[in-house]
Structure formats: C-alpha cells, structure tokens
C-alpha cells in the first residue's frame, strides 16, 4: 500500500456494497475509477459500503478485496468500512436537524406510491427527537440552490425541472441511508472525483444538495454506462449477476478496457493483470468512454 498524499489534487475512490461478489459491471467501474485517478497522479481509495447488514452477503467483503488484489489493484491508505462510521452519520444528522434541513416522516410506502413515488414537502410538524424510533428522516429538497453539474463522461446535467423527492437519510428502522453515508465519507476522505455507474446519476442531485447543506464543495462526477443482463436490467449483485472468475483476471481486465475505449494490440494478451493496468495507464483517455445509460450490444461485440 502506498503512502497517502494529502496534498493530492485528485482523490478518487471505489465504493462497493458487499451485497454480493463483484461482477464484470463492478470491475469495469473499479478499472475506470482506478485508471482515471492514477493517470492524473491521484490517490485511489477503497471504501466498503457495509451500511445495510440485512442486505449483506456473508464473505462478500473479503471476496471483493481479494478479487481486486488478484486483478492487480492497489488502493491508497486504509480501507474504510461504513459500519465503523455510524457515529459520524449520526453527528451529521444532528447538525442537519439543528439547521432545520431535515424533517421526520412516517409516510407509508403506499402513500408515496400514490404520489408517483415522490415525497414533496414537510408532512409532519410535530417536534420529534432524533433518537425516537419508527421515524424516517428526510432531507428537505424543496428549497435547493442549483443542482446543475457538468459530468465528465455524460452531457452537462441541468437543474431538475421539478424539485426532487425529499430523500431519506435515515430509515424508520434506524439504519442510515446510502445518500447520507456516501456524502459524509466523500467529504471526510476529501474525494475530488467520483467515477461510478450511470444507475447513480439520479442520486447526484440529492448528494450535491447534501454537500451544500454540510457546507462542503461537491466533487467532480463522471457516470460510466452500466452493463445490462439479457433482460435489459442493470447487472447487479442482488440480481444474481455471475461473480467474477479470478482465474481469468487478465482476460477480465482486457474485456473492461476494450469497453472503456482502449485499443488492444496483440502484445496486451501476454501480460498479467498488474502489467495490464500499468500499460492501460499510458493509453487512458476518459473521453473515449461512450456516454449514454448503458453499453450497447455493438459496444460489447465490437
Ligand atoms: N456502494 C454503491 C454501489 O455498490 C456505490 C456508491 C457510489 O459509488 O457512490 O453501487
């Protein structure tokens, strides 16, 4: 593990949730975030987003870390586990409550569904203690500054035409939500660049607002197209995507690199995983990554 360089002006990260083993779609994101950080002399941090124990798969954390090592990745600094940072998320909720930026909510799923899945506006005026169970806490999204952002892979993303739904930051069952934890961690780890899947594009407006609420400057975002399964659903750990075969590390990496726009000549095929990543750094141009929600079949077959 190399030493951390706090003066680094590029700090990227890969932040898998241990809901299952890595699949090719997640490896692709690891490759893109790693190469972009390293091609800019940056640091690349690894964070395990183990925030939701009921959805976690036993052994997945260890398997993810092992798969990344076998594929030649070296992260900078220590691995951060979200399960060890619950006190930080709670502290930020306190802060947001004092600033009157969050509110308690007991709306049912059915009520939200009847409103097209959108929660808009403060639904409860009672004063509720943060420790009281059975209340969800939502971020008030009805008065936001500009949520416009320039994506380094996709076209510029405009401010939403209607205010986004008031997103949950802590659930009724007291588990902290991804949207809260990811922003607290990205702030504390001084992340400057977030390269992640297109499925998270819609979360970015919530996250930018939360950055503003917490008085921090949002990072630069880049959303990489996702891989679809045969039913045109995003490959995902929960949907049982095939785990990566560690025996084929070099072939897996080459497959990702080709999709990310790197032209592979025959000499790439004799290299091992570490050599492939080193070689890829010299050929990395993020503007070769296609834009759009998902990779098309032609991208996959080409
Ligand atoms: N933990 C999220 C996932 O595995 C990624 C979070 C992020 O990159 O912002 O999909």
Boltz pocket constraint, residues with backbone or C-beta under 6 A from the ligand:
constraints:
  - pocket:
      binder: B
      contacts: [[A, 15], [A, 16], [A, 17], [A, 49], [A, 182], [A, 195], [A, 196], [A, 197], [A, 200]]
      max_distance: 6.0
